[in-house]
Amino acid sequence: MIIIAGGGIAGLSMALTCHQLGLQCRVYESAEALRPLGVGINLQPNAVRELYELGLADTLAEIGIEAEEWALFTKDAQLVWSEPRGALAGYRWPQFSVHRGQLQMALYREVVKRLGPECIKTDARLVSYQNDGERIIACFARSSGQTFTSSGDLLVGADGIHSAVRAQMHPNEGAPQWRGTIMWRGTTQARAPRTNNSFILIGTLDHRFVCYPITKPDAGGLTTLNWIAEITPEKRLEPASSDWNREVAKEEFLPHFLDWQFPWIDVPNIISGAQTVYEYPLVDRDPAPNWVDGRALLIGDAAHAMYPVGSNGASQAIVDTRLLGAQLQRHGETQAAVQQFQDDVIEDLNALVLRNRGNGPISILGVVEERRQSPDQAIHDIISQQEVAAHMANYKQAAGFAKDALNAAPSILGEQTIL
Ligand SMILES: Cc1cc2nc3c(=O)[nH]c(=O)nc-3n(C[C@H](O)[C@H](O)[C@H](O)COP(=O)(O)OP(=O)(O)OC[C@H]3O[C@@H](n4cnc5c(N)ncnc54)[C@H](O)[C@@H]3O)c2cc1C
């Protein structure tokens, strides 16, 4: 039996993977009830492939929208780079933009349908674990203060950036790391700029605006446009709370974007159109030297929380569950399985955390800023398209979604398991 701590994207995908492999599992989620929290996320083709192999193609088509383009602009809206994405770029699997909460609820419904409602326990916060020979015992607390234990072969810590499993493994680590950048996130009913689904980033490394739609257009042509406004003030502010659901007034940050009005996108208007805005500090964690302690293992954000600059946090969480699934197929529910999973990926994923800390694919904007001598200098005189293309290809390779490699790769769990 596999104990899964956390019913987020990683935990629920892990439960579906266990079910696909015929392994028993139980998910323990700290929230009293699962609710569709968060705003937009992207699912890269490597993760979409895995969700398709879990039989969720129709679900994704229902809740998501296929990505068409990824484009970067300077703060005066000059195009630095644009590339097609997903199927349009020649991947065998699309890239999807979805509402995080919709994805989580869709995975939850599938878990309940396939594994039964008793497989997921809410109001169950993991507080500690204890390796006990061939077993592991996890201790949980309810919001009432009542505690209980569960014994299994393995404990998978899928409990996110504030992971209690990780805190026990690395007791001196402390809180996630914040370097002064604040993100404000919201959604607004608006026309999608450029294509039906372009990911657009305008600005500099310290002052930027990102948006992309997460629904298909309605009859009036409006989509739910997911956006993120981000600044790194010169004067560092007090550390903000890293709670995904802290609501703030738009007036707190709108002045930073007031003159970002261009013929094809009106940033202040998009920000003003949001009903609710959430503030979140841009945080990550230092790479951990190990994700395994006996029969306990970390996956997803618990293992490798990273800046969302490459839109690959949720994708990697899903892929983790499949790579772990492959080791469970090979070694059974054993310490060897979790150790092998860790050994295969920890070095590359820790390097990816640091790459994202260095702004990942968007670091190219820093290069442009640095080289730019005057506002009217043409972009192609600052940087060649070949240089940007090489930078982007390099990132996709590191993040596991380089097109040719992914298209040619065999199924992680094997064709015979595909649902
Ligand atoms: C409420 C919320 C909103 C988010 N919104 C966004 C967003 O808008 N955009 C974005 O890019 N990313 C968002 N994220 C993060 C994003 O989901 C992750 O980066 C990514 O999907 C990796 O998923 P994960 O399952 O590893 O972590 P998460 O999705 O964070 O899931 C972790 C789960 O574990 C649960 N949990 C935490 N501690 C314990 C414990 N001790 N015991 C049991 N369960 C526990 C949490 O309640 C959560 O359900 C959000 C995360 C959360 C929790």
The ligand as an ORCA input file, in Angstrom:
! r2SCAN-3c Opt
* xyz 0 1
  C      -4.172     26.311     -3.393
  C      -3.094     26.284     -4.458
  C      -3.195     27.167     -5.539
  C      -2.192     27.185     -6.506
  N      -2.314     28.044     -7.551
  C      -1.389     28.059     -8.520
  C      -1.517     28.928     -9.623
  O      -2.460     29.710     -9.715
  N      -0.542     28.917    -10.583
  C       0.535     28.066    -10.487
  O       1.412     28.088    -11.363
  N       0.669     27.207     -9.464
  C      -0.260     27.178     -8.473
  N      -0.124     26.313     -7.430
  C       1.052     25.421     -7.398
  C       0.954     24.308     -8.427
  O      -0.238     23.594     -8.250
  C       2.160     23.421     -8.236
  O       3.328     24.187     -8.465
  C       2.251     22.256     -9.201
  O       1.017     21.899     -9.714
  C       2.899     21.055     -8.523
  O       1.896     20.343     -7.820
  P       2.076     19.603     -6.450
  O       0.977     18.594     -6.400
  O       3.466     19.148     -6.258
  O       1.800     20.721     -5.367
  P       0.428     21.444     -5.015
  O      -0.433     21.603     -6.199
  O       0.803     22.627     -4.225
  O      -0.338     20.399     -4.064
  C       0.056     20.071     -2.758
  C      -1.160     19.536     -2.027
  O      -0.757     19.035     -0.756
  C      -1.629     19.511      0.246
  N      -0.860     19.526      1.503
  C       0.024     20.455      1.914
  N       0.575     20.080      3.088
  C       0.024     18.889      3.408
  C       0.217     17.982      4.485
  N       1.083     18.237      5.474
  N      -0.508     16.839      4.510
  C      -1.396     16.564      3.514
  N      -1.611     17.385      2.462
  C      -0.893     18.520      2.411
  C      -2.061     20.872     -0.259
  O      -3.288     21.282      0.332
  C      -2.210     20.602     -1.752
  O      -3.480     20.108     -2.090
  C      -1.078     26.284     -6.418
  C      -0.997     25.395     -5.335
  C      -1.994     25.378     -4.362
  C      -1.882     24.403     -3.197
*
